[in-house]
Amino acid sequence: MNKRYFSLAFLLAAVPLISGCELVEGIFKAGVWVGVLVVVAIIALIVWIIGKARS
């Protein structure tokens, strides 16, 4: 009987951790895309500045 309660307690403890991992995964995916957009924006800004400096 003790083993059954241990299994139940383990399952109940694992559920928030699994959803927490999904949350962190979502944050990192969003962070990667934000980082990519920032890098593209900075490169576009540098190209624009160089184009203005030449004319």
mmCIF entry with sequence, helices, sheets and N, C-alpha, C, O atoms, coordinates in Angstrom:
data_MODEL
# 
_entry.id   MODEL 
# 
_entity.id                         1 
_entity.type                       polymer 
_entity.pdbx_number_of_molecules   1 
# 
_entity_poly.entity_id                      1 
_entity_poly.type                           'polypeptide(L)' 
_entity_poly.nstd_linkage                   no 
_entity_poly.nstd_monomer                   no 
_entity_poly.pdbx_seq_one_letter_code       MNKRYFSLAFLLAAVPLISGCELVEGIFKAGVWVGVLVVVAIIALIVWIIGKARS 
_entity_poly.pdbx_seq_one_letter_code_can   MNKRYFSLAFLLAAVPLISGCELVEGIFKAGVWVGVLVVVAIIALIVWIIGKARS 
_entity_poly.pdbx_strand_id                 A 
# 
loop_
_entity_poly_seq.entity_id 
_entity_poly_seq.num 
_entity_poly_seq.mon_id 
_entity_poly_seq.hetero 
1 1  MET n 
1 2  ASN n 
1 3  LYS n 
1 4  ARG n 
1 5  TYR n 
1 6  PHE n 
1 7  SER n 
1 8  LEU n 
1 9  ALA n 
1 10 PHE n 
1 11 LEU n 
1 12 LEU n 
1 13 ALA n 
1 14 ALA n 
1 15 VAL n 
1 16 PRO n 
1 17 LEU n 
1 18 ILE n 
1 19 SER n 
1 20 GLY n 
1 21 CYS n 
1 22 GLU n 
1 23 LEU n 
1 24 VAL n 
1 25 GLU n 
1 26 GLY n 
1 27 ILE n 
1 28 PHE n 
1 29 LYS n 
1 30 ALA n 
1 31 GLY n 
1 32 VAL n 
1 33 TRP n 
1 34 VAL n 
1 35 GLY n 
1 36 VAL n 
1 37 LEU n 
1 38 VAL n 
1 39 VAL n 
1 40 VAL n 
1 41 ALA n 
1 42 ILE n 
1 43 ILE n 
1 44 ALA n 
1 45 LEU n 
1 46 ILE n 
1 47 VAL n 
1 48 TRP n 
1 49 ILE n 
1 50 ILE n 
1 51 GLY n 
1 52 LYS n 
1 53 ALA n 
1 54 ARG n 
1 55 SER n 
# 
_struct_asym.id          A 
_struct_asym.entity_id   1 
# 
_struct_conf.conf_type_id            HELX_P 
_struct_conf.id                      HELX_P1 
_struct_conf.pdbx_PDB_helix_id       AA1 
_struct_conf.beg_label_comp_id       ASN 
_struct_conf.beg_label_asym_id       A 
_struct_conf.beg_label_seq_id        2 
_struct_conf.pdbx_beg_PDB_ins_code   ? 
_struct_conf.end_label_comp_id       ARG 
_struct_conf.end_label_asym_id       A 
_struct_conf.end_label_seq_id        54 
_struct_conf.pdbx_end_PDB_ins_code   ? 
_struct_conf.beg_auth_comp_id        ASN 
_struct_conf.beg_auth_asym_id        A 
_struct_conf.beg_auth_seq_id         2 
_struct_conf.end_auth_comp_id        ARG 
_struct_conf.end_auth_asym_id        A 
_struct_conf.end_auth_seq_id         54 
_struct_conf.pdbx_PDB_helix_class    1 
_struct_conf.details                 ? 
_struct_conf.pdbx_PDB_helix_length   53 
# 
_struct_conf_type.id          HELX_P 
_struct_conf_type.criteria    ? 
_struct_conf_type.reference   ? 
# 
loop_
_atom_site.group_PDB 
_atom_site.id 
_atom_site.type_symbol 
_atom_site.label_atom_id 
_atom_site.label_alt_id 
_atom_site.label_comp_id 
_atom_site.label_asym_id 
_atom_site.label_entity_id 
_atom_site.label_seq_id 
_atom_site.pdbx_PDB_ins_code 
_atom_site.Cartn_x 
_atom_site.Cartn_y 
_atom_site.Cartn_z 
_atom_site.occupancy 
_atom_site.B_iso_or_equiv 
_atom_site.pdbx_formal_charge 
_atom_site.auth_seq_id 
_atom_site.auth_comp_id 
_atom_site.auth_asym_id 
_atom_site.auth_atom_id 
_atom_site.pdbx_PDB_model_num 
ATOM 1   N N  . MET A 1 1  ? 0.812  -1.193 0.000   1.00 0.00 ? 1  MET A N  1 
ATOM 2   C CA . MET A 1 1  ? 0.000  0.000  0.000   1.00 0.00 ? 1  MET A CA 1 
ATOM 3   C C  . MET A 1 1  ? 0.859  1.262  0.000   1.00 0.00 ? 1  MET A C  1 
ATOM 4   O O  . MET A 1 1  ? 0.506  2.253  -0.639  1.00 0.00 ? 1  MET A O  1 
ATOM 5   N N  . ASN A 1 2  ? 1.967  1.231  0.702   1.00 0.00 ? 2  ASN A N  1 
ATOM 6   C CA . ASN A 1 2  ? 2.860  2.382  0.742   1.00 0.00 ? 2  ASN A CA 1 
ATOM 7   C C  . ASN A 1 2  ? 3.409  2.702  -0.643  1.00 0.00 ? 2  ASN A C  1 
ATOM 8   O O  . ASN A 1 2  ? 3.565  3.871  -0.996  1.00 0.00 ? 2  ASN A O  1 
ATOM 9   N N  . LYS A 1 3  ? 3.699  1.675  -1.423  1.00 0.00 ? 3  LYS A N  1 
ATOM 10  C CA . LYS A 1 3  ? 4.247  1.873  -2.756  1.00 0.00 ? 3  LYS A CA 1 
ATOM 11  C C  . LYS A 1 3  ? 3.232  2.601  -3.647  1.00 0.00 ? 3  LYS A C  1 
ATOM 12  O O  . LYS A 1 3  ? 3.606  3.414  -4.492  1.00 0.00 ? 3  LYS A O  1 
ATOM 13  N N  . ARG A 1 4  ? 1.958  2.300  -3.449  1.00 0.00 ? 4  ARG A N  1 
ATOM 14  C CA . ARG A 1 4  ? 0.918  2.947  -4.232  1.00 0.00 ? 4  ARG A CA 1 
ATOM 15  C C  . ARG A 1 4  ? 0.862  4.445  -3.919  1.00 0.00 ? 4  ARG A C  1 
ATOM 16  O O  . ARG A 1 4  ? 0.751  5.262  -4.832  1.00 0.00 ? 4  ARG A O  1 
ATOM 17  N N  . TYR A 1 5  ? 0.936  4.805  -2.651  1.00 0.00 ? 5  TYR A N  1 
ATOM 18  C CA . TYR A 1 5  ? 0.922  6.217  -2.266  1.00 0.00 ? 5  TYR A CA 1 
ATOM 19  C C  . TYR A 1 5  ? 2.161  6.943  -2.758  1.00 0.00 ? 5  TYR A C  1 
ATOM 20  O O  . TYR A 1 5  ? 2.096  8.109  -3.146  1.00 0.00 ? 5  TYR A O  1 
ATOM 21  N N  . PHE A 1 6  ? 3.295  6.244  -2.739  1.00 0.00 ? 6  PHE A N  1 
ATOM 22  C CA . PHE A 1 6  ? 4.533  6.848  -3.238  1.00 0.00 ? 6  PHE A CA 1 
ATOM 23  C C  . PHE A 1 6  ? 4.405  7.155  -4.729  1.00 0.00 ? 6  PHE A C  1 
ATOM 24  O O  . PHE A 1 6  ? 4.814  8.219  -5.194  1.00 0.00 ? 6  PHE A O  1 
ATOM 25  N N  . SER A 1 7  ? 3.825  6.198  -5.476  1.00 0.00 ? 7  SER A N  1 
ATOM 26  C CA . SER A 1 7  ? 3.643  6.412  -6.916  1.00 0.00 ? 7  SER A CA 1 
ATOM 27  C C  . SER A 1 7  ? 2.711  7.586  -7.184  1.00 0.00 ? 7  SER A C  1 
ATOM 28  O O  . SER A 1 7  ? 2.965  8.401  -8.070  1.00 0.00 ? 7  SER A O  1 
ATOM 29  N N  . LEU A 1 8  ? 1.645  7.664  -6.423  1.00 0.00 ? 8  LEU A N  1 
ATOM 30  C CA . LEU A 1 8  ? 0.702  8.767  -6.583  1.00 0.00 ? 8  LEU A CA 1 
ATOM 31  C C  . LEU A 1 8  ? 1.351  10.102 -6.236  1.00 0.00 ? 8  LEU A C  1 
ATOM 32  O O  . LEU A 1 8  ? 1.165  11.093 -6.942  1.00 0.00 ? 8  LEU A O  1 
ATOM 33  N N  . ALA A 1 9  ? 2.104  10.122 -5.158  1.00 0.00 ? 9  ALA A N  1 
ATOM 34  C CA . ALA A 1 9  ? 2.781  11.358 -4.754  1.00 0.00 ? 9  ALA A CA 1 
ATOM 35  C C  . ALA A 1 9  ? 3.812  11.771 -5.799  1.00 0.00 ? 9  ALA A C  1 
ATOM 36  O O  . ALA A 1 9  ? 3.955  12.957 -6.094  1.00 0.00 ? 9  ALA A O  1 
ATOM 37  N N  . PHE A 1 10 ? 4.523  10.808 -6.353  1.00 0.00 ? 10 PHE A N  1 
ATOM 38  C CA . PHE A 1 10 ? 5.511  11.105 -7.387  1.00 0.00 ? 10 PHE A CA 1 
ATOM 39  C C  . PHE A 1 10 ? 4.832  11.683 -8.627  1.00 0.00 ? 10 PHE A C  1 
ATOM 40  O O  . PHE A 1 10 ? 5.318  12.648 -9.218  1.00 0.00 ? 10 PHE A O  1 
ATOM 41  N N  . LEU A 1 11 ? 3.719  11.092 -9.010  1.00 0.00 ? 11 LEU A N  1 
ATOM 42  C CA . LEU A 1 11 ? 2.982  11.578 -10.172 1.00 0.00 ? 11 LEU A CA 1 
ATOM 43  C C  . LEU A 1 11 ? 2.476  13.000 -9.945  1.00 0.00 ? 11 LEU A C  1 
ATOM 44  O O  . LEU A 1 11 ? 2.580  13.845 -10.834 1.00 0.00 ? 11 LEU A O  1 
ATOM 45  N N  . LEU A 1 12 ? 1.936  13.264 -8.777  1.00 0.00 ? 12 LEU A N  1 
ATOM 46  C CA . LEU A 1 12 ? 1.438  14.606 -8.475  1.00 0.00 ? 12 LEU A CA 1 
ATOM 47  C C  . LEU A 1 12 ? 2.567  15.635 -8.430  1.00 0.00 ? 12 LEU A C  1 
ATOM 48  O O  . LEU A 1 12 ? 2.366  16.795 -8.790  1.00 0.00 ? 12 LEU A O  1 
ATOM 49  N N  . ALA A 1 13 ? 3.743  15.216 -7.992  1.00 0.00 ? 13 ALA A N  1 
ATOM 50  C CA . ALA A 1 13 ? 4.886  16.135 -7.953  1.00 0.00 ? 13 ALA A CA 1 
ATOM 51  C C  . ALA A 1 13 ? 5.455  16.366 -9.345  1.00 0.00 ? 13 ALA A C  1 
ATOM 52  O O  . ALA A 1 13 ? 6.000  17.435 -9.621  1.00 0.00 ? 13 ALA A O  1 
ATOM 53  N N  . ALA A 1 14 ? 5.334  15.378 -10.225 1.00 0.00 ? 14 ALA A N  1 
ATOM 54  C CA . ALA A 1 14 ? 5.930  15.484 -11.555 1.00 0.00 ? 14 ALA A CA 1 
ATOM 55  C C  . ALA A 1 14 ? 5.082  16.346 -12.497 1.00 0.00 ? 14 ALA A C  1 
ATOM 56  O O  . ALA A 1 14 ? 5.624  16.952 -13.421 1.00 0.00 ? 14 ALA A O  1 
ATOM 57  N N  . VAL A 1 15 ? 3.793  16.412 -12.287 1.00 0.00 ? 15 VAL A N  1 
ATOM 58  C CA . VAL A 1 15 ? 2.915  17.156 -13.198 1.00 0.00 ? 15 VAL A CA 1 
ATOM 59  C C  . VAL A 1 15 ? 3.293  18.640 -13.283 1.00 0.00 ? 15 VAL A C  1 
ATOM 60  O O  . VAL A 1 15 ? 3.402  19.158 -14.395 1.00 0.00 ? 15 VAL A O  1 
ATOM 61  N N  . PRO A 1 16 ? 3.497  19.349 -12.168 1.00 0.00 ? 16 PRO A N  1 
ATOM 62  C CA . PRO A 1 16 ? 3.897  20.760 -12.309 1.00 0.00 ? 16 PRO A CA 1 
ATOM 63  C C  . PRO A 1 16 ? 5.265  20.925 -12.966 1.00 0.00 ? 16 PRO A C  1 
ATOM 64  O O  . PRO A 1 16 ? 5.503  21.916 -13.657 1.00 0.00 ? 16 PRO A O  1 
ATOM 65  N N  . LEU A 1 17 ? 6.150  19.982 -12.762 1.00 0.00 ? 17 LEU A N  1 
ATOM 66  C CA . LEU A 1 17 ? 7.472  20.086 -13.376 1.00 0.00 ? 17 LEU A CA 1 
ATOM 67  C C  . LEU A 1 17 ? 7.387  19.943 -14.884 1.00 0.00 ? 17 LEU A C  1 
ATOM 68  O O  . LEU A 1 17 ? 8.090  20.636 -15.619 1.00 0.00 ? 17 LEU A O  1 
ATOM 69  N N  . ILE A 1 18 ? 6.531  19.047 -15.344 1.00 0.00 ? 18 ILE A N  1 
ATOM 70  C CA . ILE A 1 18 ? 6.373  18.850 -16.786 1.00 0.00 ? 18 ILE A CA 1 
ATOM 71  C C  . ILE A 1 18 ? 5.789  20.111 -17.421 1.00 0.00 ? 18 ILE A C  1 
ATOM 72  O O  . ILE A 1 18 ? 6.277  20.556 -18.459 1.00 0.00 ? 18 ILE A O  1 
ATOM 73  N N  . SER A 1 19 ? 4.771  20.684 -16.824 1.00 0.00 ? 19 SER A N  1 
ATOM 74  C CA . SER A 1 19 ? 4.193  21.902 -17.383 1.00 0.00 ? 19 SER A CA 1 
ATOM 75  C C  . SER A 1 19 ? 5.180  23.060 -17.271 1.00 0.00 ? 19 SER A C  1 
ATOM 76  O O  . SER A 1 19 ? 5.189  23.946 -18.126 1.00 0.00 ? 19 SER A O  1 
ATOM 77  N N  . GLY A 1 20 ? 6.014  23.067 -16.227 1.00 0.00 ? 20 GLY A N  1 
ATOM 78  C CA . GLY A 1 20 ? 7.047  24.090 -16.095 1.00 0.00 ? 20 GLY A CA 1 
ATOM 79  C C  . GLY A 1 20 ? 8.069  24.000 -17.212 1.00 0.00 ? 20 GLY A C  1 
ATOM 80  O O  . GLY A 1 20 ? 8.539  25.016 -17.723 1.00 0.00 ? 20 GLY A O  1 
ATOM 81  N N  . CYS A 1 21 ? 8.411  22.762 -17.589 1.00 0.00 ? 21 CYS A N  1 
ATOM 82  C CA . CYS A 1 21 ? 9.350  22.577 -18.692 1.00 0.00 ? 21 CYS A CA 1 
ATOM 83  C C  . CYS A 1 21 ? 8.758  23.093 -19.996 1.00 0.00 ? 21 CYS A C  1 
ATOM 84  O O  . CYS A 1 21 ? 9.463  23.693 -20.807 1.00 0.00 ? 21 CYS A O  1 
ATOM 85  N N  . GLU A 1 22 ? 7.470  22.861 -20.198 1.00 0.00 ? 22 GLU A N  1 
ATOM 86  C CA . GLU A 1 22 ? 6.831  23.370 -21.407 1.00 0.00 ? 22 GLU A CA 1 
ATOM 87  C C  . GLU A 1 22 ? 6.816  24.895 -21.413 1.00 0.00 ? 22 GLU A C  1 
ATOM 88  O O  . GLU A 1 22 ? 6.966  25.518 -22.464 1.00 0.00 ? 22 GLU A O  1 
ATOM 89  N N  . LEU A 1 23 ? 6.639  25.482 -20.258 1.00 0.00 ? 23 LEU A N  1 
ATOM 90  C CA . LEU A 1 23 ? 6.646  26.936 -20.155 1.00 0.00 ? 23 LEU A CA 1 
ATOM 91  C C  . LEU A 1 23 ? 8.024  27.490 -20.504 1.00 0.00 ? 23 LEU A C  1 
ATOM 92  O O  . LEU A 1 23 ? 8.139  28.459 -21.254 1.00 0.00 ? 23 LEU A O  1 
ATOM 93  N N  . VAL A 1 24 ? 9.061  26.874 -19.959 1.00 0.00 ? 24 VAL A N  1 
ATOM 94  C CA . VAL A 1 24 ? 10.433 27.322 -20.244 1.00 0.00 ? 24 VAL A CA 1 
ATOM 95  C C  . VAL A 1 24 ? 10.748 27.138 -21.719 1.00 0.00 ? 24 VAL A C  1 
ATOM 96  O O  . VAL A 1 24 ? 11.393 27.988 -22.333 1.00 0.00 ? 24 VAL A O  1 
ATOM 97  N N  . GLU A 1 25 ? 10.292 26.026 -22.288 1.00 0.00 ? 25 GLU A N  1 
ATOM 98  C CA . GLU A 1 25 ? 10.514 25.788 -23.709 1.00 0.00 ? 25 GLU A CA 1 
ATOM 99  C C  . GLU A 1 25 ? 9.861  26.880 -24.553 1.00 0.00 ? 25 GLU A C  1 
ATOM 100 O O  . GLU A 1 25 ? 10.454 27.356 -25.522 1.00 0.00 ? 25 GLU A O  1 
ATOM 101 N N  . GLY A 1 26 ? 8.655  27.274 -24.192 1.00 0.00 ? 26 GLY A N  1 
ATOM 102 C CA . GLY A 1 26 ? 7.967  28.341 -24.918 1.00 0.00 ? 26 GLY A CA 1 
ATOM 103 C C  . GLY A 1 26 ? 8.688  29.672 -24.803 1.00 0.00 ? 26 GLY A C  1 
ATOM 104 O O  . GLY A 1 26 ? 8.777  30.430 -25.769 1.00 0.00 ? 26 GLY A O  1 
ATOM 105 N N  . ILE A 1 27 ? 9.200  29.946 -23.612 1.00 0.00 ? 27 ILE A N  1 
ATOM 106 C CA . ILE A 1 27 ? 9.928  31.198 -23.406 1.00 0.00 ? 27 ILE A CA 1 
ATOM 107 C C  . ILE A 1 27 ? 11.190 31.223 -24.246 1.00 0.00 ? 27 ILE A C  1 
ATOM 108 O O  . ILE A 1 27 ? 11.514 32.243 -24.856 1.00 0.00 ? 27 ILE A O  1 
ATOM 109 N N  . PHE A 1 28 ? 11.911 30.098 -24.282 1.00 0.00 ? 28 PHE A N  1 
ATOM 110 C CA . PHE A 1 28 ? 13.144 30.065 -25.069 1.00 0.00 ? 28 PHE A CA 1 
ATOM 111 C C  . PHE A 1 28 ? 12.865 30.161 -26.563 1.00 0.00 ? 28 PHE A C  1 
ATOM 112 O O  . PHE A 1 28 ? 13.619 30.803 -27.294 1.00 0.00 ? 28 PHE A O  1 
ATOM 113 N N  . LYS A 1 29 ? 11.785 29.527 -27.023 1.00 0.00 ? 29 LYS A N  1 
ATOM 114 C CA . LYS A 1 29 ? 11.442 29.651 -28.440 1.00 0.00 ? 29 LYS A CA 1 
ATOM 115 C C  . LYS A 1 29 ? 11.132 31.096 -28.786 1.00 0.00 ? 29 LYS A C  1 
ATOM 116 O O  . LYS A 1 29 ? 11.587 31.599 -29.813 1.00 0.00 ? 29 LYS A O  1 
ATOM 117 N N  . ALA A 1 30 ? 10.364 31.769 -27.943 1.00 0.00 ? 30 ALA A N  1 
ATOM 118 C CA . ALA A 1 30 ? 10.049 33.179 -28.175 1.00 0.00 ? 30 ALA A CA 1 
ATOM 119 C C  . ALA A 1 30 ? 11.317 34.017 -28.113 1.00 0.00 ? 30 ALA A C  1 
ATOM 120 O O  . ALA A 1 30 ? 11.489 34.945 -28.903 1.00 0.00 ? 30 ALA A O  1 
ATOM 121 N N  . GLY A 1 31 ? 12.206 33.693 -27.177 1.00 0.00 ? 31 GLY A N  1 
ATOM 122 C CA . GLY A 1 31 ? 13.458 34.429 -27.037 1.00 0.00 ? 31 GLY A CA 1 
ATOM 123 C C  . GLY A 1 31 ? 14.339 34.302 -28.259 1.00 0.00 ? 31 GLY A C  1 
ATOM 124 O O  . GLY A 1 31 ? 14.987 35.266 -28.667 1.00 0.00 ? 31 GLY A O  1 
ATOM 125 N N  . VAL A 1 32 ? 14.367 33.112 -28.847 1.00 0.00 ? 32 VAL A N  1 
ATOM 126 C CA . VAL A 1 32 ? 15.176 32.906 -30.048 1.00 0.00 ? 32 VAL A CA 1 
ATOM 127 C C  . VAL A 1 32 ? 14.646 33.769 -31.184 1.00 0.00 ? 32 VAL A C  1 
ATOM 128 O O  . VAL A 1 32 ? 15.420 34.417 -31.889 1.00 0.00 ? 32 VAL A O  1 
ATOM 129 N N  . TRP A 1 33 ? 13.329 33.779 -31.363 1.00 0.00 ? 33 TRP A N  1 
ATOM 130 C CA . TRP A 1 33 ? 12.766 34.574 -32.456 1.00 0.00 ? 33 TRP A CA 1 
ATOM 131 C C  . TRP A 1 33 ? 12.937 36.069 -32.225 1.00 0.00 ? 33 TRP A C  1 
ATOM 132 O O  . TRP A 1 33 ? 13.186 36.819 -33.169 1.00 0.00 ? 33 TRP A O  1 
ATOM 133 N N  . VAL A 1 34 ? 12.808 36.497 -30.997 1.00 0.00 ? 34 VAL A N  1 
ATOM 134 C CA . VAL A 1 34 ? 13.043 37.915 -30.701 1.00 0.00 ? 34 VAL A CA 1 
ATOM 135 C C  . VAL A 1 34 ? 14.499 38.263 -30.977 1.00 0.00 ? 34 VAL A C  1 
ATOM 136 O O  . VAL A 1 34 ? 14.792 39.324 -31.530 1.00 0.00 ? 34 VAL A O  1 
ATOM 137 N N  . GLY A 1 35 ? 15.407 37.380 -30.597 1.00 0.00 ? 35 GLY A N  1 
ATOM 138 C CA . GLY A 1 35 ? 16.829 37.599 -30.863 1.00 0.00 ? 35 GLY A CA 1 
ATOM 139 C C  . GLY A 1 35 ? 17.124 37.673 -32.349 1.00 0.00 ? 35 GLY A C  1 
ATOM 140 O O  . GLY A 1 35 ? 17.893 38.527 -32.790 1.00 0.00 ? 35 GLY A O  1 
ATOM 141 N N  . VAL A 1 36 ? 16.520 36.786 -33.122 1.00 0.00 ? 36 VAL A N  1 
ATOM 142 C CA . VAL A 1 36 ? 16.714 36.802 -34.573 1.00 0.00 ? 36 VAL A CA 1 
ATOM 143 C C  . VAL A 1 36 ? 16.194 38.109 -35.159 1.00 0.00 ? 36 VAL A C  1 
ATOM 144 O O  . VAL A 1 36 ? 16.855 38.716 -36.001 1.00 0.00 ? 36 VAL A O  1 
ATOM 145 N N  . LEU A 1 37 ? 15.025 38.542 -34.725 1.00 0.00 ? 37 LEU A N  1 
ATOM 146 C CA . LEU A 1 37 ? 14.468 39.796 -35.238 1.00 0.00 ? 37 LEU A CA 1 
ATOM 147 C C  . LEU A 1 37 ? 15.331 40.994 -34.865 1.00 0.00 ? 37 LEU A C  1 
ATOM 148 O O  . LEU A 1 37 ? 15.498 41.909 -35.672 1.00 0.00 ? 37 LEU A O  1 
ATOM 149 N N  . VAL A 1 38 ? 15.876 41.003 -33.661 1.00 0.00 ? 38 VAL A N  1 
ATOM 150 C CA . VAL A 1 38 ? 16.747 42.108 -33.241 1.00 0.00 ? 38 VAL A CA 1 
ATOM 151 C C  . VAL A 1 38 ? 18.010 42.141 -34.087 1.00 0.00 ? 38 VAL A C  1 
ATOM 152 O O  . VAL A 1 38 ? 18.445 43.213 -34.507 1.00 0.00 ? 38 VAL A O  1 
ATOM 153 N N  . VAL A 1 39 ? 18.607 40.973 -34.344 1.00 0.00 ? 39 VAL A N  1 
ATOM 154 C CA . VAL A 1 39 ? 19.822 40.925 -35.168 1.00 0.00 ? 39 VAL A CA 1 
ATOM 155 C C  . VAL A 1 39 ? 19.533 41.398 -36.582 1.00 0.00 ? 39 VAL A C  1 
ATOM 156 O O  . VAL A 1 39 ? 20.321 42.150 -37.156 1.00 0.00 ? 39 VAL A O  1 
ATOM 157 N N  . VAL A 1 40 ? 18.424 40.970 -37.147 1.00 0.00 ? 40 VAL A N  1 
ATOM 158 C CA . VAL A 1 40 ? 18.058 41.416 -38.499 1.00 0.00 ? 40 VAL A CA 1 
ATOM 159 C C  . VAL A 1 40 ? 17.834 42.926 -38.515 1.00 0.00 ? 40 VAL A C  1 
ATOM 160 O O  . VAL A 1 40 ? 18.256 43.603 -39.452 1.00 0.00 ? 40 VAL A O  1 
ATOM 161 N N  . ALA A 1 41 ? 17.180 43.455 -37.495 1.00 0.00 ? 41 ALA A N  1 
ATOM 162 C CA . ALA A 1 41 ? 16.943 44.897 -37.429 1.00 0.00 ? 41 ALA A CA 1 
ATOM 163 C C  . ALA A 1 41 ? 18.259 45.663 -37.308 1.00 0.00 ? 41 ALA A C  1 
ATOM 164 O O  . ALA A 1 41 ? 18.416 46.711 -37.934 1.00 0.00 ? 41 ALA A O  1 
ATOM 165 N N  . ILE A 1 42 ? 19.188 45.169 -36.529 1.00 0.00 ? 42 ILE A N  1 
ATOM 166 C CA . ILE A 1 42 ? 20.482 45.847 -36.372 1.00 0.00 ? 42 ILE A CA 1 
ATOM 167 C C  . ILE A 1 42 ? 21.265 45.819 -37.678 1.00 0.00 ? 42 ILE A C  1 
ATOM 168 O O  . ILE A 1 42 ? 21.874 46.820 -38.056 1.00 0.00 ? 42 ILE A O  1 
ATOM 169 N N  . ILE A 1 43 ? 21.256 44.684 -38.371 1.00 0.00 ? 43 ILE A N  1 
ATOM 170 C CA . ILE A 1 43 ? 21.957 44.594 -39.659 1.00 0.00 ? 43 ILE A CA 1 
ATOM 171 C C  . ILE A 1 43 ? 21.321 45.548 -40.667 1.00 0.00 ? 43 ILE A C  1 
ATOM 172 O O  . ILE A 1 43 ? 22.029 46.218 -41.419 1.00 0.00 ? 43 ILE A O  1 
ATOM 173 N N  . ALA A 1 44 ? 19.985 45.612 -40.687 1.00 0.00 ? 44 ALA A N  1 
ATOM 174 C CA . ALA A 1 44 ? 19.305 46.537 -41.601 1.00 0.00 ? 44 ALA A CA 1 
ATOM 175 C C  . ALA A 1 44 ? 19.655 47.983 -41.269 1.00 0.00 ? 44 ALA A C  1 
ATOM 176 O O  . ALA A 1 44 ? 19.847 48.797 -42.172 1.00 0.00 ? 44 ALA A O  1 
ATOM 177 N N  . LEU A 1 45 ? 19.739 48.302 -39.997 1.00 0.00 ? 45 LEU A N  1 
ATOM 178 C CA . LEU A 1 45 ? 20.104 49.658 -39.580 1.00 0.00 ? 45 LEU A CA 1 
ATOM 179 C C  . LEU A 1 45 ? 21.528 49.996 -40.017 1.00 0.00 ? 45 LEU A C  1 
ATOM 180 O O  . LEU A 1 45 ? 21.780 51.104 -40.491 1.00 0.00 ? 45 LEU A O  1 
ATOM 181 N N  . ILE A 1 46 ? 22.446 49.072 -39.866 1.00 0.00 ? 46 ILE A N  1 
ATOM 182 C CA . ILE A 1 46 ? 23.844 49.311 -40.280 1.00 0.00 ? 46 ILE A CA 1 
ATOM 183 C C  . ILE A 1 46 ? 23.915 49.518 -41.787 1.00 0.00 ? 46 ILE A C  1 
ATOM 184 O O  . ILE A 1 46 ? 24.607 50.419 -42.261 1.00 0.00 ? 46 ILE A O  1 
ATOM 185 N N  . VAL A 1 47 ? 23.197 48.680 -42.542 1.00 0.00 ? 47 VAL A N  1 
ATOM 186 C CA . VAL A 1 47 ? 23.198 48.833 -44.003 1.00 0.00 ? 47 VAL A CA 1 
ATOM 187 C C  . VAL A 1 47 ? 22.593 50.179 -44.386 1.00 0.00 ? 47 VAL A C  1 
ATOM 188 O O  . VAL A 1 47 ? 23.103 50.842 -45.289 1.00 0.00 ? 47 VAL A O  1 
ATOM 189 N N  . TRP A 1 48 ? 21.534 50.593 -43.730 1.00 0.00 ? 48 TRP A N  1 
ATOM 190 C CA . TRP A 1 48 ? 20.901 51.882 -44.006 1.00 0.00 ? 48 TRP A CA 1 
ATOM 191 C C  . TRP A 1 48 ? 21.845 53.038 -43.709 1.00 0.00 ? 48 TRP A C  1 
ATOM 192 O O  . TRP A 1 48 ? 21.937 53.988 -44.488 1.00 0.00 ? 48 TRP A O  1 
ATOM 193 N N  . ILE A 1 49 ? 22.555 52.956 -42.571 1.00 0.00 ? 49 ILE A N  1 
ATOM 194 C CA . ILE A 1 49 ? 23.506 54.022 -42.184 1.00 0.00 ? 49 ILE A CA 1 
ATOM 195 C C  . ILE A 1 49 ? 24.636 54.093 -43.198 1.00 0.00 ? 49 ILE A C  1 
ATOM 196 O O  . ILE A 1 49 ? 25.028 55.188 -43.600 1.00 0.00 ? 49 ILE A O  1 
ATOM 197 N N  . ILE A 1 50 ? 25.166 52.956 -43.620 1.00 0.00 ? 50 ILE A N  1 
ATOM 198 C CA . ILE A 1 50 ? 26.254 52.958 -44.597 1.00 0.00 ? 50 ILE A CA 1 
ATOM 199 C C  . ILE A 1 50 ? 25.756 53.529 -45.935 1.00 0.00 ? 50 ILE A C  1 
ATOM 200 O O  . ILE A 1 50 ? 26.480 54.264 -46.607 1.00 0.00 ? 50 ILE A O  1 
ATOM 201 N N  . GLY A 1 51 ? 24.530 53.191 -46.310 1.00 0.00 ? 51 GLY A N  1 
ATOM 202 C CA . GLY A 1 51 ? 23.954 53.733 -47.559 1.00 0.00 ? 51 GLY A CA 1 
ATOM 203 C C  . GLY A 1 51 ? 23.794 55.242 -47.481 1.00 0.00 ? 51 GLY A C  1 
ATOM 204 O O  . GLY A 1 51 ? 24.058 55.936 -48.463 1.00 0.00 ? 51 GLY A O  1 
ATOM 205 N N  . LYS A 1 52 ? 23.363 55.773 -46.323 1.00 0.00 ? 52 LYS A N  1 
ATOM 206 C CA . LYS A 1 52 ? 23.214 57.222 -46.156 1.00 0.00 ? 52 LYS A CA 1 
ATOM 207 C C  . LYS A 1 52 ? 24.579 57.912 -46.146 1.00 0.00 ? 52 LYS A C  1 
ATOM 208 O O  . LYS A 1 52 ? 24.711 59.030 -46.646 1.00 0.00 ? 52 LYS A O  1 
ATOM 209 N N  . ALA A 1 53 ? 25.594 57.256 -45.582 1.00 0.00 ? 53 ALA A N  1 
ATOM 210 C CA . ALA A 1 53 ? 26.924 57.865 -45.494 1.00 0.00 ? 53 ALA A CA 1 
ATOM 211 C C  . ALA A 1 53 ? 27.559 57.989 -46.875 1.00 0.00 ? 53 ALA A C  1 
ATOM 212 O O  . ALA A 1 53 ? 28.319 58.925 -47.121 1.00 0.00 ? 53 ALA A O  1 
ATOM 213 N N  . ARG A 1 54 ? 27.261 57.068 -47.770 1.00 0.00 ? 54 ARG A N  1 
ATOM 214 C CA . ARG A 1 54 ? 27.856 57.110 -49.109 1.00 0.00 ? 54 ARG A CA 1 
ATOM 215 C C  . ARG A 1 54 ? 27.206 58.161 -49.996 1.00 0.00 ? 54 ARG A C  1 
ATOM 216 O O  . ARG A 1 54 ? 27.852 58.644 -50.926 1.00 0.00 ? 54 ARG A O  1 
ATOM 217 N N  . SER A 1 55 ? 25.969 58.530 -49.750 1.00 0.00 ? 55 SER A N  1 
ATOM 218 C CA . SER A 1 55 ? 25.301 59.488 -50.642 1.00 0.00 ? 55 SER A CA 1 
ATOM 219 C C  . SER A 1 55 ? 25.390 60.899 -50.156 1.00 0.00 ? 55 SER A C  1 
ATOM 220 O O  . SER A 1 55 ? 24.874 61.809 -50.805 1.00 0.00 ? 55 SER A O  1 
# 
